[in-house]
Every structure is written in C-alpha cells, then in structure tokens.
C-alpha cells in the first residue's frame, strides 16, 4: 500500500527545535522530489521547502536559515529540522513525494506543530 507518513510534531516553546520525519513507503516508482508544506488555521497550504534528487534544497524566505531539509541517501525518508521556532510556525506540516516523469504525487496525513509558551 502506497503511503506517506509524517511524525515528530508536537508542542515546543518559542526558540526551540523540532525534527519532523517523512517516510514514503509501498511506492514502486522513483521519488524525485520530497517537499514539506504547512497549513495554519484559516490559511492556505504553503510550501516550506523541498529537496530534489541529488540534494538540492529550496526554502520559502520565512524559514531560510532556520529550517533544513535532508533525505536519507537511496531511501524515501526525508526530514525537516526546525530551529529557532516562532509562534507563526504553528501549523499542520505535510510531506509530499513526487515522481516527476509521471506527475504522480503522494501526500501524508500531516503532523501538528505548535509553538507556544
């Protein structure tokens, strides 16, 4: 069964850190791009950043210098290391995995991140 599973969310104080994990399993086509999105209450889902096959990463301006995306070599596991968290980072974080050639993409169910004192 094809599925994408996020984990690692939780409650953290401002200035703290969290590490999210994303595992894409049961998928028998190459995953070329793995991305992290987030959706805050009342707002549209936005791209946080992505990692492309080969290791190139790209981030939205609001998280540059604070968030880092990585991927285990040769696997469909990606991570989002979040440092210096701010209350405005509070959202449900989603992982997205894409096979570029076919345009097929897979979404996870999301993990809640709450930044509050």
trRosetta pair geometry for C-beta under 8 A, 3 or more apart (Angstrom, degrees):
i j d omega theta_ij theta_ji phi_ij phi_ji
1 26 4.9 -31 79 -163 37 169
2 24 8.0 -6 -166 -174 79 83
2 25 7.6 174 -144 92 39 51
2 26 4.6 -146 -86 104 37 105
2 27 5.0 73 -129 -80 99 76
2 106 6.1 -121 157 -113 114 139
3 24 7.6 -172 98 -147 41 49
3 25 5.8 -9 62 60 81 88
3 26 5.9 50 15 36 74 126
3 106 7.5 170 -151 -179 16 130
3 108 7.8 75 170 -111 72 69
4 22 6.4 -2 -175 -172 96 97
4 23 7.3 171 -151 85 50 44
4 24 4.9 -14 -103 -101 84 76
4 25 7.8 162 -88 18 37 65
4 95 5.4 -147 164 91 122 107
4 96 7.5 53 165 -109 172 24
4 97 5.6 -177 -96 4 131 116
4 106 4.8 144 -29 131 122 108
4 107 6.1 -144 53 129 136 17
4 108 3.8 -103 113 -68 98 80
5 22 7.2 160 81 -151 44 50
5 23 5.1 -13 58 58 95 91
5 25 7.2 -4 8 10 109 110
5 108 5.8 151 -96 -132 13 114
5 109 7.4 2 -120 18 57 97
6 9 7.3 48 134 -26 110 107
6 20 6.1 -9 -167 -176 102 110
6 21 6.9 154 -154 83 52 51
6 22 5.2 -18 -98 -97 73 77
6 93 6.5 -170 -177 101 156 89
6 94 6.9 -130 -30 -133 150 33
6 95 4.9 162 -74 -5 105 112
6 108 4.5 113 -19 135 96 156
6 109 7.0 -143 29 55 97 65
6 110 6.3 -12 44 -147 140 11
6 111 4.2 -130 119 -17 115 112
7 20 7.1 158 81 -157 39 65
7 21 5.1 -13 60 58 88 99
7 23 8.0 8 7 3 107 102
7 111 6.1 153 -112 -89 17 149
8 18 6.2 134 151 170 98 97
8 19 5.5 -90 -166 97 144 56
8 20 4.2 -179 74 -113 128 44
8 21 5.2 118 -26 7 128 78
8 111 6.3 70 55 139 61 163
9 18 7.0 44 -125 175 37 147
9 20 6.4 28 -61 -102 68 103
9 93 6.4 175 -86 34 116 110
9 111 3.4 179 -18 150 126 100
9 112 4.8 130 149 66 145 43
9 113 4.8 -112 -141 -65 95 66
10 18 6.5 180 46 -120 91 130
10 112 7.6 89 -69 91 18 79
10 113 7.1 9 44 -118 37 57
10 114 7.3 -84 136 37 32 84
11 114 4.7 -21 -107 74 71 108
11 115 8.0 163 -158 -86 52 25
11 116 6.7 -48 -157 45 97 95
12 16 4.0 -141 172 87 110 136
12 17 7.1 -138 -164 55 152 21
12 18 5.4 -134 -31 -49 151 109
12 85 5.6 65 98 57 126 155
12 113 7.5 -22 18 -165 109 85
12 114 7.3 149 24 84 62 57
12 115 5.7 -26 75 -108 84 69
13 16 4.8 100 60 -23 68 124
13 115 7.3 53 165 -161 12 69
13 116 7.3 -65 -115 88 47 32
13 117 5.4 57 -140 -99 91 67
14 85 6.4 -133 -134 96 41 76
14 86 6.1 34 -137 -125 95 40
14 87 6.0 -32 -85 -42 111 78
14 115 5.8 86 -83 168 61 104
14 116 7.5 29 -38 -112 84 11
14 117 5.9 -41 7 -50 101 98
15 84 6.0 -21 -135 -134 47 52
15 85 6.8 -56 21 52 11 66
16 85 5.4 -29 67 34 66 116
16 115 7.4 -173 49 -131 99 92
17 81 7.3 -6 -169 -176 110 79
17 82 6.2 163 -153 91 60 61
17 83 4.7 -9 -103 -106 104 62
17 84 7.7 20 -78 -14 79 38
17 85 6.7 170 -89 -18 30 105
18 82 5.0 0 59 58 80 111
18 85 6.7 43 6 -58 97 144
18 113 6.2 -174 66 -129 162 114
19 79 6.1 -12 -174 -169 97 111
19 80 7.1 163 -157 81 49 50
19 81 5.1 -11 -109 -106 87 67
19 82 7.2 -173 -82 21 38 73
20 36 7.2 111 82 -122 139 134
20 79 6.6 152 82 -160 56 56
20 80 4.2 1 54 52 107 101
20 82 7.1 43 -5 -10 98 112
20 93 5.8 -86 -102 106 166 148
20 95 7.8 -171 141 -60 121 108
20 111 6.2 167 -133 66 114 139
20 113 7.5 -68 -65 -66 123 124
21 77 6.8 -16 -169 -169 97 97
21 78 7.6 151 -159 84 50 44
21 79 5.6 -22 -103 -104 62 76
22 34 6.5 163 92 -175 138 125
22 36 7.4 -154 -34 -86 144 89
22 77 6.8 159 83 -154 57 49
22 78 4.6 -11 59 61 110 88
22 79 7.3 -164 19 -75 80 30
22 80 7.5 56 -16 -12 109 97
22 95 3.4 143 -125 -112 138 160
22 97 7.6 175 148 -55 124 104
22 108 6.3 -122 -136 -36 99 149
23 76 6.8 86 -164 105 52 84
23 77 5.1 -8 -103 -104 72 85
24 27 5.4 -20 153 9 103 137
24 31 5.7 103 82 -74 156 161
24 34 7.3 -139 -18 -107 131 115
24 76 3.8 -86 63 155 98 126
24 77 7.6 -153 22 -71 70 41
24 95 7.6 -140 -59 131 92 126
24 97 4.2 49 -88 -52 150 168
24 106 6.2 114 -135 81 113 139
25 76 7.0 176 -69 80 44 127
27 31 6.4 63 105 -53 144 109
27 76 6.5 125 51 -105 121 172
27 97 7.0 -141 -22 116 173 141
27 99 8.0 -167 171 -45 123 117
27 106 6.6 -107 -88 -21 137 157
29 99 4.6 0 122 -97 122 155
29 102 6.6 -29 178 13 161 138
29 104 6.6 71 69 59 151 140
30 53 7.7 19 162 -86 118 145
30 99 5.9 115 76 -123 62 95
30 101 7.8 62 57 11 108 116
31 34 6.3 44 151 -62 120 93
31 76 5.0 85 28 -117 147 106
31 97 4.6 -35 -141 -176 128 108
31 98 6.8 103 -155 61 72 35
31 99 6.2 -74 -100 -71 43 71
32 52 6.9 -2 154 -157 80 70
32 53 4.6 -62 -153 -22 67 122
32 98 6.1 -57 57 97 85 82
32 99 6.2 99 2 -132 97 38
32 100 4.4 -46 54 -8 152 105
32 101 7.7 119 -25 -12 141 78
33 50 5.7 5 -175 180 102 124
33 51 7.2 165 -152 83 58 45
33 52 5.3 -19 -104 -109 86 65
33 53 7.0 -79 -63 -18 54 79
33 97 7.5 161 88 -154 55 42
33 98 4.4 -7 61 55 99 113
33 100 6.5 84 -5 -58 109 101
34 50 6.8 165 88 -155 40 74
34 51 5.5 -8 61 57 88 92
34 69 7.6 -177 98 178 96 125
34 71 6.0 130 40 -93 137 127
34 76 7.4 152 -77 -160 132 67
34 78 4.1 -176 126 -41 149 154
34 95 6.7 -12 -172 -170 95 98
34 96 7.1 159 -157 83 48 53
34 97 5.3 -9 -106 -104 80 74
34 98 7.6 -168 -76 20 36 76
35 47 6.3 -48 -179 -141 127 97
35 48 7.6 145 173 52 79 76
35 49 7.0 -168 -149 102 71 37
35 50 3.8 -28 -100 -99 88 97
35 51 7.7 -178 -81 20 47 57
35 95 7.3 149 81 -159 48 50
35 96 4.4 -15 62 61 98 104
35 97 7.9 -171 23 -73 70 32
35 98 7.3 30 -1 -8 107 113
36 47 7.7 105 85 -164 52 57
36 48 4.3 -43 102 59 97 121
36 49 5.7 13 47 54 100 72
36 50 7.3 -169 19 -80 62 52
36 69 6.4 -160 0 -98 119 121
36 78 7.7 -150 -52 123 96 127
36 80 4.8 66 -77 -79 161 141
36 93 6.1 -10 -170 -172 103 103
36 94 7.2 147 -158 78 53 47
36 95 6.1 -29 -100 -100 65 61
36 96 7.6 -175 -80 19 19 83
37 45 5.1 30 162 174 127 105
37 46 6.4 166 -158 84 81 32
37 47 5.5 -50 -103 -101 81 43
37 48 6.1 177 -111 -1 21 88
37 93 7.3 157 84 -157 45 53
37 94 4.6 -18 65 63 95 100
37 95 7.9 -177 23 -80 76 15
37 96 6.1 48 -8 -16 111 119
38 45 7.1 174 89 -150 25 67
38 46 6.1 -21 61 60 73 81
38 48 5.4 66 -8 -53 103 117
38 89 7.7 -49 178 -168 170 62
38 91 3.8 77 173 109 110 145
38 92 6.6 160 -154 79 66 42
38 93 4.9 -27 -98 -100 90 65
38 94 7.0 173 -86 16 35 76
38 113 7.6 -51 -129 39 125 121
39 43 6.4 -175 -163 84 63 84
39 44 7.1 -85 -126 148 93 25
39 45 4.2 -41 -77 -94 108 72
39 46 7.3 145 -86 11 55 66
39 91 5.6 152 69 -170 28 108
39 92 5.3 -17 59 57 87 93
39 94 7.1 28 -2 -8 101 116
39 110 7.7 -49 35 -124 107 140
40 43 4.4 30 66 34 89 127
40 88 7.8 -38 -89 -169 155 60
40 90 6.3 81 -121 96 103 72
40 91 4.2 -72 -71 -96 68 96
40 92 8.0 173 -82 16 30 66
43 46 7.4 -32 141 -19 115 109
43 91 7.9 -63 62 -113 123 114
45 94 7.0 -16 -146 28 126 136
46 60 6.7 40 149 -79 113 163
47 50 6.9 -33 -169 -34 117 102
47 60 6.0 148 97 -53 76 113
48 59 7.0 -25 154 -145 58 76
48 60 5.8 -86 -143 12 31 114
48 63 5.9 27 -165 8 86 159
48 67 6.6 -74 168 130 111 167
48 80 7.0 36 109 -138 143 140
48 93 7.2 -5 -18 -135 152 99
49 57 6.2 20 172 -178 117 95
49 58 6.0 -178 -151 92 77 49
49 59 3.9 -18 -96 -103 118 67
49 60 6.5 -118 -61 1 72 71
49 63 6.6 -108 -36 82 116 134
49 67 6.3 179 -2 111 142 124
49 69 5.0 -161 110 -23 122 132
49 80 7.5 143 56 -121 112 105
50 57 7.0 177 89 -147 44 58
50 58 5.6 -1 51 53 84 92
50 69 6.9 -113 178 88 7 172
51 55 6.7 -29 -168 -145 103 33
51 56 7.1 155 -155 81 56 43
51 57 5.0 -22 -99 -96 76 82
51 69 4.6 -153 -42 124 110 119
51 70 6.9 107 -83 -123 160 14
51 71 5.1 -174 107 -23 148 117
51 78 6.2 177 40 -134 129 125
52 55 7.5 -27 73 52 65 17
52 56 4.5 -11 49 63 110 97
52 57 7.6 -165 13 -77 75 34
52 58 7.8 40 -18 -2 106 102
55 71 7.5 -145 -104 43 63 105
57 68 7.6 12 174 -156 170 60
57 69 5.2 163 -133 60 124 104
59 63 5.3 -117 -180 81 119 97
59 64 4.9 150 93 -82 129 72
59 67 6.2 156 -134 75 134 106
59 69 7.5 174 -79 -3 96 110
60 63 5.6 63 67 20 84 99
60 64 7.5 -136 92 -35 38 84
61 64 5.7 -38 -148 -1 38 119
62 88 7.8 -93 180 115 134 124
63 66 5.3 -106 -166 62 60 102
63 67 4.0 -6 167 13 118 125
63 82 7.7 -61 -151 -124 118 88
63 89 7.7 96 -97 -109 102 110
64 67 7.7 -52 -78 42 19 85
66 82 6.8 22 141 -158 92 61
66 83 5.3 -145 -166 71 67 75
66 84 4.8 -103 -129 60 109 107
66 85 7.6 138 173 -75 128 42
67 80 6.3 -13 -167 -173 108 89
67 81 6.7 155 -157 83 52 56
67 82 5.1 -9 -106 -106 88 67
67 83 7.3 -173 -77 26 40 69
68 80 7.6 156 79 -156 43 44
68 81 4.5 -8 58 57 94 108
68 83 7.9 26 1 1 98 106
69 78 6.5 0 -171 -180 94 110
69 79 6.9 161 -152 82 48 56
69 80 5.6 -16 -99 -101 75 68
69 81 7.8 -164 -74 21 27 74
70 78 6.9 169 89 -155 42 65
70 79 4.9 -6 58 53 88 104
70 81 7.2 28 4 -8 107 109
71 75 7.4 -169 169 72 83 74
71 77 6.8 145 -156 87 65 52
71 78 4.5 -28 -98 -102 84 80
71 79 7.3 -173 -79 15 37 73
72 75 4.2 -7 92 49 113 119
72 77 4.5 21 18 68 121 105
72 78 7.7 -129 7 -76 72 37
76 97 6.5 36 -165 -134 111 147
78 95 6.7 155 65 -143 117 124
80 93 6.9 -137 63 177 157 145
82 85 5.6 55 142 -80 109 101
82 89 6.8 140 -172 179 136 150
82 113 7.4 35 51 -149 167 154
85 89 5.0 -106 -157 51 84 149
85 113 7.8 -129 -143 168 139 120
85 115 4.6 -151 144 -110 114 135
86 89 5.1 112 58 -11 68 99
86 115 6.1 90 102 119 22 157
87 90 5.9 -18 -179 -14 53 114
87 115 5.0 -150 -100 98 36 101
87 116 6.2 71 -116 -87 94 61
88 115 7.8 -35 33 63 31 131
89 113 6.5 -54 133 120 93 126
89 115 5.1 59 63 -6 97 143
90 113 6.3 -153 -130 105 43 75
90 114 5.1 34 -130 -129 104 49
90 115 5.0 -130 -61 28 85 81
90 116 7.1 42 -81 -43 135 92
91 112 8.0 -152 114 -143 30 55
91 113 6.1 6 57 57 58 97
92 110 4.2 20 169 178 112 131
92 111 6.9 152 -158 70 69 25
92 112 5.4 -38 -101 -94 73 62
92 113 7.5 153 -107 18 23 73
93 110 6.4 146 71 -153 36 73
93 111 5.5 -27 61 62 91 80
93 112 7.8 156 14 -104 77 12
93 113 5.5 41 -17 -7 116 118
94 107 6.1 -11 180 -162 122 96
94 108 5.7 177 -157 63 70 89
94 109 7.9 -146 -120 92 89 14
94 110 4.7 -38 -82 -91 82 82
95 107 7.5 147 83 -156 54 47
95 108 4.3 45 49 3 90 130
96 105 6.0 0 -175 -177 99 115
96 106 7.1 157 -156 79 52 50
96 107 5.7 -16 -103 -101 77 68
96 108 7.6 -117 -65 7 42 81
97 105 6.7 160 82 -156 46 64
97 106 4.7 -12 58 57 97 101
98 103 7.9 -32 -163 -153 99 30
98 104 7.2 156 -152 88 54 50
98 105 4.6 -17 -100 -103 79 91
98 106 7.8 -164 -71 21 40 68
99 102 4.9 16 106 40 116 100
99 103 7.4 -29 86 27 76 15
99 104 4.6 12 46 57 109 96
99 105 7.5 -153 25 -73 64 48
100 103 7.3 21 -168 -73 30 44
108 111 7.8 -17 127 -21 131 86
